Amino acid sequence: MSPIEAYNELLNISRRLTVFSSFGALLGWDQRTYMPKYAGKYRAMQFAVLREYTYEVLTSDKFGEMLEIAEKGEFGLRERMNIYWWKRAHERLRKIPKELAIEEARVSSESENVWVEAKKTGDFELIKPYIKRIVEIKREIADALGYEGERYNALLDSYEPDLKAEEVERVFSHLKEETLKLLDRVLSSGKASKENLLRGNFPKDKQAEFCKYLLRSIGYDFGRGRLDETIHPFATRITPNDVRITTKYEEEFISPSIFGTLHEMGHGLYDMNLPEDMWGEPVGRAVSLSVHESQSRFWENIIGRSEAFWRRFYPDLQRHFEHFANIDLEDFLFAINEVKPSTIRIEADELTYNLHIILRFEIERDVINGKFDVEELPELWNEKFKNLFGFYPKNHSEGVLQDVHWYGGSFGYFPTYTLGNIISAQIFARMKEELPVYELVERGEFEPIILWLKHKIHSKGSLYKTKELIKEVTGEEIKSEYLVDYLRGKVERFYG
């Protein structure tokens, strides 16, 4: 078999696996939206079978032999990177015992269903046996994969290839220090909204109508996507022409649906603009969760909370909801940008949001590395939260149980959120050199912005790793200074 023949055979396998992956994406979307309450046990079995099939194919001797042959060929960038990602998946999975991989899929799915009830009741004891086993599995997986420095690096590498915890800590340390300084400035100013202008009576159907209006106005294609309701918003790409996003509606609070929708739209636009001709190839996927998160945070915050955006859309909001009829734009802008420390990550203001992520990064790193046991999670969470924010969560639903990630098996995921914020600000600084961004936004002309992102980032898929891509786009290494400057500008704009 020649290198090109081996490559083509690998390509056929990859395309088939991608179809199976799309089955899993559809099952996952259904589980978090419309699946009946008691179907979880059998959904876990479905996930386990899909995981088993993928595992067997990618770890087979035949797959490894074809990789060895293909590596000897002389190929272009696209083919070389496909081989790189195939080899990475093959080598990583072969290190993980099959039974452990299957158990991870089963336990994580069961745990996620139990978490829904645990969060509602605030009962950590209900989920504790599941999260305890998940942590044990994750430690076993990390040890099987091997790592440099510390066990947590093996899990972090699953979400952000080649990134080390020490690098994250270095970037986060600077951001944490500067964030706390800015927070002190805000709290010392004494300025706060006299009343919560974002709370009132907002029927779900009216919120859904307005959110869909925003999506259409910006350029989200409903011929290729959906917007649905869920308890914990997410986006998923099932196929290139089936990209689904979700949001959360609270009838007394307008912010979660609007900004959650804009956030997930950012993910959705990235997924819609990945190269369709590469679907089925590793290079046709988004490069990493950090870059993915940079897109969602760009639309949610840098665009969605800007004065320009609401100069364009505030009159529409006022027409949809009488609540805002007599509220000035400036008061509304302060309300959506107000720095107000709270317990809930997904409702956090831009400034304190990263403190939520840093807290989670520090906890999961220590737990995976064995410095703390699962039984200590609630107390550890509360004490770290108090040190950062100055007060304790009222209950576990607002504390250690508020996010699904750990209970769905995602350890090493959280740092990508703040890395996404950092990258979004860095990309925005570069974009402003080429486009009059806020002028376009105020005129409702979003296509040039979307095309810029598509050309610079989305269309590249995984042809480059994260660090290489950001260097290609911005000319610099990933750095937190741009995010600090952006946040400082927000503080000065609204707090003087």
C-alpha positions as CSV (number, residue, x, y, z in Angstrom):
1,M,0.0,0.0,0.0
2,S,1.4,3.4,-1.0
3,P,1.2,6.5,1.3
4,I,-1.5,8.1,-0.8
5,E,-3.6,4.8,-0.7
6,A,-3.1,4.6,3.1
7,Y,-4.1,8.3,3.5
8,N,-7.3,7.8,1.4
9,E,-8.3,4.8,3.5
10,L,-7.7,6.8,6.7
11,L,-9.9,9.6,5.1
12,N,-12.7,7.2,4.5
13,I,-12.6,5.9,8.0
14,S,-12.5,9.4,9.4
15,R,-15.6,10.4,7.4
16,R,-17.5,7.4,8.7
17,L,-16.5,8.2,12.3
18,T,-17.6,11.8,11.8
19,V,-21.1,10.6,10.8
20,F,-21.1,8.4,14.0
21,S,-20.0,11.5,16.0
22,S,-22.9,13.4,14.5
23,F,-25.2,10.7,15.9
24,G,-23.7,11.4,19.4
25,A,-24.1,15.2,18.9
26,L,-27.8,14.7,18.1
27,L,-28.3,12.4,21.1
28,G,-26.5,15.0,23.3
29,W,-28.7,17.8,22.0
30,D,-31.8,15.8,22.6
31,Q,-30.7,14.8,26.1
32,R,-30.4,18.5,27.1
33,T,-33.6,19.7,25.5
34,Y,-36.5,17.3,24.9
35,M,-35.5,13.9,26.2
36,P,-38.0,12.4,28.6
37,K,-37.0,12.5,32.2
38,Y,-36.6,8.8,32.7
39,A,-34.8,8.0,29.5
40,G,-31.3,8.7,30.9
41,K,-30.4,5.1,31.6
42,Y,-30.8,4.0,28.0
43,R,-29.3,7.2,26.6
44,A,-26.2,6.3,28.6
45,M,-26.1,2.9,26.9
46,Q,-26.4,4.6,23.5
47,F,-23.4,6.8,24.2
48,A,-21.4,3.9,25.5
49,V,-22.0,1.9,22.3
50,L,-20.9,4.9,20.1
51,R,-17.8,5.4,22.3
52,E,-17.0,1.7,22.0
53,Y,-17.2,1.7,18.2
54,T,-15.1,4.9,17.9
55,Y,-12.5,3.5,20.3
56,E,-12.2,0.2,18.5
57,V,-11.7,1.8,15.1
58,L,-9.2,4.5,16.2
59,T,-7.1,2.1,18.3
60,S,-7.0,-0.8,15.9
61,D,-3.7,-2.2,14.6
62,K,-4.9,-1.6,11.1
63,F,-5.4,2.1,11.8
64,G,-1.9,2.4,13.3
65,E,-0.3,0.6,10.3
66,M,-2.0,2.9,7.8
67,L,-0.8,5.9,9.8
68,E,2.8,4.6,9.6
69,I,2.6,4.2,5.9
70,A,0.8,7.6,5.3
71,E,3.5,9.4,7.4
72,K,6.1,8.4,4.8
73,G,4.3,10.4,2.0
74,E,5.0,13.9,0.8
75,F,1.8,15.8,1.4
76,G,0.6,19.4,1.7
77,L,-0.4,21.2,4.9
78,R,-4.0,19.9,4.9
79,E,-3.0,16.2,4.6
80,R,-0.1,16.6,7.1
81,M,-2.3,18.1,9.7
82,N,-5.0,15.4,9.2
83,I,-2.3,12.8,9.8
84,Y,-1.1,14.7,12.9
85,W,-4.6,14.8,14.4
86,W,-5.3,11.1,13.5
87,K,-2.0,10.0,15.1
88,R,-2.7,12.1,18.2
89,A,-6.1,10.5,18.6
90,H,-4.8,7.0,17.9
91,E,-1.9,7.2,20.4
92,R,-4.0,8.9,23.2
93,L,-6.8,6.4,22.9
94,R,-4.5,3.3,22.8
95,K,-3.2,4.4,26.2
96,I,-6.7,4.3,27.7
97,P,-8.1,0.8,28.5
98,K,-11.2,0.1,26.5
99,E,-13.3,-0.7,29.5
100,L,-12.3,2.6,31.1
101,A,-13.3,4.6,28.1
102,I,-16.7,2.9,27.9
103,E,-17.2,3.4,31.7
104,E,-16.3,7.1,31.4
105,A,-19.1,7.6,28.7
106,R,-21.6,5.6,30.8
107,V,-20.9,7.2,34.2
108,S,-20.7,10.7,32.8
109,S,-24.1,10.4,31.0
110,E,-25.8,9.0,34.1
111,S,-24.1,11.6,36.3
112,E,-25.3,14.5,34.1
113,N,-28.9,13.3,34.5
114,V,-28.5,13.1,38.3
115,W,-26.9,16.5,38.4
116,V,-30.1,18.1,37.0
117,E,-32.0,17.0,40.2
118,A,-29.1,17.7,42.5
119,K,-28.9,21.3,41.3
120,K,-32.6,21.8,41.7
121,T,-32.5,20.6,45.3
122,G,-29.0,21.8,46.2
123,D,-28.2,18.2,47.4
124,F,-24.5,17.5,46.9
125,E,-24.8,14.1,48.6
126,L,-27.1,13.0,45.8
127,I,-24.4,13.5,43.1
128,K,-21.4,12.7,45.3
129,P,-21.1,9.0,44.4
130,Y,-21.1,9.9,40.7
131,I,-18.6,12.8,40.9
132,K,-16.4,10.7,43.1
133,R,-16.2,7.9,40.4
134,I,-15.8,10.5,37.7
135,V,-12.7,11.9,39.4
136,E,-11.3,8.5,39.9
137,I,-11.8,7.7,36.2
138,K,-10.2,11.0,35.2
139,R,-7.2,10.4,37.4
140,E,-6.9,6.9,35.9
141,I,-7.1,8.3,32.4
142,A,-4.5,11.0,33.1
143,D,-2.1,8.4,34.5
144,A,-2.7,6.2,31.4
145,L,-2.1,9.1,29.0
146,G,1.1,10.2,30.8
147,Y,2.0,13.8,31.4
148,E,4.8,16.2,32.0
149,G,4.9,18.1,35.3
150,E,1.5,17.3,36.8
151,R,-1.4,14.9,36.3
152,Y,-3.8,17.8,35.4
153,N,-1.8,18.6,32.3
154,A,-3.0,15.3,30.6
155,L,-6.6,16.5,31.0
156,L,-6.0,20.1,30.0
157,D,-4.3,18.8,26.8
158,S,-7.6,17.1,25.8
159,Y,-9.2,20.5,25.4
160,E,-6.3,22.7,24.5
161,P,-3.5,20.7,22.9
162,D,0.1,21.4,24.0
163,L,-1.1,23.8,26.8
164,K,0.3,23.3,30.3
165,A,-1.2,24.3,33.6
166,E,1.9,26.3,34.4
167,E,1.2,28.5,31.4
168,V,-2.4,28.9,32.3
169,E,-1.4,29.9,35.9
170,R,1.0,32.5,34.6
171,V,-1.5,34.2,32.3
172,F,-4.3,33.9,34.9
173,S,-2.1,35.3,37.7
174,H,-1.6,38.6,35.9
175,L,-5.3,38.8,34.9
176,K,-6.4,37.9,38.5
177,E,-4.2,40.6,40.0
178,E,-5.4,43.3,37.5
179,T,-9.0,42.2,37.8
180,L,-9.0,42.6,41.6
181,K,-7.5,46.1,41.3
182,L,-10.2,47.1,38.9
183,L,-12.9,45.5,41.1
184,D,-11.6,47.5,44.0
185,R,-11.9,50.7,42.0
186,V,-15.5,49.8,41.1
187,L,-16.5,49.0,44.7
188,S,-14.8,52.1,46.0
189,S,-16.6,54.3,43.5
190,G,-19.9,53.7,45.3
191,K,-21.7,53.8,42.0
192,A,-24.5,51.3,41.5
193,S,-27.8,51.1,39.7
194,K,-30.7,52.4,41.9
195,E,-32.9,49.5,40.8
196,N,-32.4,46.4,38.8
197,L,-33.7,47.6,35.4
198,L,-33.3,44.2,33.9
199,R,-35.8,42.5,36.1
200,G,-39.5,42.6,35.5
201,N,-42.2,40.6,33.6
202,F,-40.8,39.1,30.4
203,P,-42.9,36.3,29.0
204,K,-40.9,33.4,27.5
205,D,-42.6,33.7,24.1
206,K,-41.7,37.4,23.8
207,Q,-38.1,36.7,24.8
208,A,-37.8,33.9,22.2
209,E,-39.3,36.2,19.5
210,F,-36.7,39.0,20.3
211,C,-33.8,36.6,20.5
212,K,-34.6,35.1,17.1
213,Y,-35.0,38.7,15.8
214,L,-31.4,39.5,17.0
215,L,-30.1,36.3,15.4
216,R,-31.7,37.0,12.1
217,S,-30.5,40.6,12.1
218,I,-26.9,39.6,12.7
219,G,-26.7,36.7,10.3
220,Y,-27.5,33.4,12.0
221,D,-29.0,31.2,9.3
222,F,-32.2,29.4,10.5
223,G,-32.1,27.3,7.4
224,R,-29.1,25.6,8.9
225,G,-29.8,26.0,12.6
226,R,-32.2,26.2,15.5
227,L,-32.7,28.0,18.8
228,D,-34.2,26.0,21.6
229,E,-34.6,26.2,25.4
230,T,-32.5,24.4,27.9
231,I,-31.4,24.5,31.6
232,H,-27.8,25.1,30.7
233,P,-27.2,26.8,27.3
234,F,-24.9,25.2,24.8
235,A,-24.3,24.9,21.0
236,T,-23.6,21.8,18.9
237,R,-22.7,21.1,15.3
238,I,-24.4,18.0,14.1
239,T,-23.5,18.5,10.4
240,P,-22.3,21.6,8.5
241,N,-25.9,22.4,7.7
242,D,-27.3,21.5,11.2
243,V,-25.9,23.8,13.9
244,R,-28.1,24.1,16.9
245,I,-27.9,26.6,19.7
246,T,-29.9,26.9,23.0
247,T,-30.7,29.5,25.5
248,K,-32.3,29.9,28.9
249,Y,-35.4,32.0,29.6
250,E,-36.2,33.6,33.0
251,E,-39.5,35.4,33.0
252,E,-38.4,37.8,35.7
253,F,-34.9,38.5,34.3
254,I,-34.1,39.5,30.7
255,S,-30.3,39.2,30.6
256,P,-29.8,35.4,30.5
257,S,-31.8,34.9,27.3
258,I,-30.3,37.9,25.3
259,F,-26.7,37.5,26.2
260,G,-26.9,33.7,26.4
261,T,-28.3,33.7,22.9
262,L,-25.6,36.0,21.6
263,H,-23.0,33.8,23.3
264,E,-24.2,30.6,21.7
265,M,-24.6,32.4,18.4
266,G,-20.9,33.1,18.4
267,H,-20.3,29.4,18.7
268,G,-22.9,28.7,16.1
269,L,-21.4,31.1,13.5
270,Y,-18.0,29.5,14.0
271,D,-19.5,26.1,13.4
272,M,-21.5,27.2,10.4
273,N,-18.4,28.8,8.8
274,L,-16.0,25.9,9.2
275,P,-15.0,24.7,5.7
276,E,-17.8,22.4,4.5
277,D,-15.5,20.5,2.1
278,M,-13.4,19.4,5.1
279,W,-16.3,17.9,7.1
280,G,-15.2,14.4,8.0
281,E,-11.5,15.4,8.3
282,P,-9.8,16.5,11.5
283,V,-8.8,19.8,9.9
284,G,-12.5,20.5,9.3
285,R,-13.1,20.9,13.1
286,A,-12.7,23.9,15.3
287,V,-9.1,24.1,16.5
288,S,-9.8,24.3,20.2
289,L,-12.3,25.2,22.8
290,S,-10.4,28.4,23.7
291,V,-10.7,29.7,20.1
292,H,-14.4,28.6,20.1
293,E,-15.0,30.5,23.3
294,S,-13.3,33.6,21.9
295,Q,-16.0,33.7,19.2
296,S,-18.9,33.4,21.7
297,R,-17.4,36.0,24.1
298,F,-16.7,38.3,21.2
299,W,-20.4,38.4,20.2
300,E,-21.8,38.3,23.7
301,N,-19.6,41.0,25.3
302,I,-17.4,43.0,22.9
303,I,-20.3,43.4,20.4
304,G,-23.4,42.6,22.5
305,R,-22.7,44.9,25.4
306,S,-21.4,47.8,23.4
307,E,-23.1,51.1,23.1
308,A,-23.0,50.8,19.3
309,F,-25.0,47.5,19.4
310,W,-27.8,49.0,21.6
311,R,-28.0,52.2,19.6
312,R,-29.0,49.9,16.8
313,F,-31.3,47.5,18.8
314,Y,-32.5,49.3,21.9
315,P,-35.6,50.8,20.1
316,D,-36.5,47.3,19.0
317,L,-36.2,46.1,22.6
318,Q,-38.4,48.9,23.8
319,R,-41.0,47.9,21.2
320,H,-40.9,44.3,22.3
321,F,-41.1,45.0,26.0
322,E,-43.1,47.9,27.6
323,H,-40.8,47.5,30.6
324,F,-38.1,49.5,28.8
325,A,-40.3,52.2,27.3
326,N,-39.3,54.9,29.8
327,I,-35.8,53.7,30.5
328,D,-33.0,55.8,29.0
329,L,-30.4,54.1,26.8
330,E,-27.6,55.2,29.1
331,D,-29.3,53.7,32.1
332,F,-29.8,50.5,30.2
333,L,-26.2,50.4,29.1
334,F,-25.0,50.8,32.7
335,A,-27.3,48.0,33.8
336,I,-26.0,45.5,31.3
337,N,-22.4,46.5,32.0
338,E,-22.7,47.0,35.8
339,V,-20.0,45.3,37.8
340,K,-21.9,43.4,40.5
341,P,-20.2,40.4,42.0
342,S,-22.5,37.4,42.2
343,T,-22.4,33.7,42.7
344,I,-23.6,32.6,39.2
345,R,-20.9,32.3,36.6
346,I,-23.1,32.5,33.5
347,E,-24.8,35.7,34.8
348,A,-21.5,37.3,35.9
349,D,-20.4,40.7,34.6
350,E,-17.5,40.9,32.3
351,L,-15.0,42.0,35.0
352,T,-15.7,39.3,37.6
353,Y,-16.5,36.5,35.2
354,N,-12.8,35.5,34.9
355,L,-12.6,35.2,38.7
356,H,-15.3,32.5,38.5
357,I,-13.1,30.6,36.0
358,I,-9.9,31.1,37.9
359,L,-11.7,29.6,41.0
360,R,-12.8,26.5,39.0
361,F,-9.3,26.1,37.4
362,E,-7.6,26.2,40.8
363,I,-10.1,23.7,42.3
364,E,-10.1,21.1,39.5
365,R,-6.3,21.3,39.2
366,D,-5.9,20.5,42.9
367,V,-8.6,17.8,42.9
368,I,-7.2,16.0,39.9
369,N,-3.6,16.3,41.3
370,G,-4.8,14.7,44.5
371,K,-4.4,17.6,46.9
372,F,-8.1,17.4,47.9
373,D,-10.7,14.7,47.9
374,V,-14.2,14.9,46.3
375,E,-15.8,15.1,49.8
376,E,-14.1,18.4,50.3
377,L,-15.4,20.0,47.1
378,P,-18.3,22.0,48.7
379,E,-16.2,23.4,51.5
380,L,-13.2,24.1,49.2
381,W,-15.5,25.9,46.7
382,N,-17.1,28.1,49.4
383,E,-13.8,29.1,51.0
384,K,-12.1,30.0,47.7
385,F,-15.2,31.9,46.6
386,K,-15.2,33.9,49.8
387,N,-11.6,34.8,49.4
388,L,-12.2,36.1,45.8
389,F,-15.6,37.7,46.2
390,G,-15.9,38.5,49.9
391,F,-19.1,36.5,50.6
392,Y,-20.3,32.9,50.6
393,P,-22.7,31.3,48.2
394,K,-26.2,30.9,49.7
395,N,-26.4,27.2,48.9
396,H,-24.7,24.5,46.8
397,S,-27.0,25.2,43.8
398,E,-25.3,28.6,43.6
399,G,-22.0,27.1,44.5
400,V,-20.4,23.8,43.7
401,L,-23.4,22.4,41.8
402,Q,-24.1,25.3,39.5
403,D,-22.2,24.1,36.5
404,V,-22.7,20.8,34.6
405,H,-19.1,20.4,33.5
406,W,-17.5,18.3,36.2
407,Y,-20.6,16.1,36.6
408,G,-20.5,15.5,32.8
409,G,-16.9,14.5,33.0
410,S,-15.3,17.7,31.8
411,F,-12.1,18.3,33.8
412,G,-9.6,20.6,32.1
413,Y,-12.4,22.5,30.3
414,F,-12.9,25.6,32.4
415,P,-9.7,27.4,31.6
416,T,-10.7,27.6,28.0
417,Y,-13.5,30.1,28.9
418,T,-11.1,32.7,30.2
419,L,-8.5,31.9,27.5
420,G,-11.4,32.6,25.1
421,N,-11.9,36.0,26.7
422,I,-8.2,36.8,26.4
423,I,-8.1,35.7,22.8
424,S,-11.3,37.6,21.9
425,A,-9.9,40.9,23.1
426,Q,-6.6,40.2,21.3
427,I,-8.5,39.4,18.1
428,F,-10.7,42.5,18.5
429,A,-7.7,44.8,18.8
430,R,-6.4,43.4,15.5
431,M,-9.8,43.6,13.8
432,K,-10.2,47.3,14.7
433,E,-7.0,48.0,12.7
434,E,-8.8,46.8,9.6
435,L,-12.5,47.5,10.2
436,P,-14.5,50.4,11.7
437,V,-16.1,47.7,13.9
438,Y,-18.5,49.8,16.1
439,E,-19.6,52.0,13.1
440,L,-20.6,48.9,11.3
441,V,-22.4,47.5,14.4
442,E,-24.4,50.8,14.9
443,R,-25.5,50.7,11.2
444,G,-26.5,47.0,11.6
445,E,-23.9,45.9,9.0
446,F,-22.6,42.7,10.5
447,E,-21.6,40.9,7.4
448,P,-18.1,42.5,7.1
449,I,-17.4,41.4,10.7
450,I,-18.6,37.9,10.1
451,L,-16.6,37.6,6.9
452,W,-13.4,38.9,8.7
453,L,-13.8,36.2,11.3
454,K,-14.5,33.6,8.7
455,H,-11.5,34.5,6.6
456,K,-9.1,34.8,9.6
457,I,-10.3,32.1,11.9
458,H,-13.3,30.0,10.9
459,S,-12.1,28.9,7.5
460,K,-8.8,27.7,8.9
461,G,-10.4,24.8,10.9
462,S,-7.6,22.9,12.6
463,L,-5.0,23.6,10.0
464,Y,-3.1,25.4,12.7
465,K,-2.9,24.8,16.5
466,T,-4.3,27.5,18.8
467,K,-1.0,29.2,19.5
468,E,0.0,29.2,15.8
469,L,-3.4,30.5,14.7
470,I,-3.4,33.4,17.1
471,K,0.1,34.3,16.1
472,E,-1.0,34.1,12.5
473,V,-4.1,36.4,13.1
474,T,-2.6,38.9,15.5
475,G,1.1,38.7,15.0
476,E,1.7,38.1,18.7
477,E,1.6,35.3,21.3
478,I,-1.5,34.9,23.4
479,K,-1.3,37.6,26.1
480,S,-3.8,39.0,28.6
481,E,-2.9,42.7,28.3
482,Y,-5.5,43.3,25.6
483,L,-8.3,42.0,27.8
484,V,-7.0,44.0,30.8
485,D,-7.0,47.1,28.6
486,Y,-10.5,46.4,27.4
487,L,-11.9,45.8,30.9
488,R,-10.1,48.9,32.1
489,G,-11.8,50.9,29.4
490,K,-15.2,49.6,30.5
491,V,-14.6,50.5,34.1
492,E,-13.5,54.0,33.1
493,R,-16.5,54.4,30.8
494,F,-19.1,53.5,33.4
495,Y,-17.4,54.3,36.7
496,G,-15.2,57.2,35.9
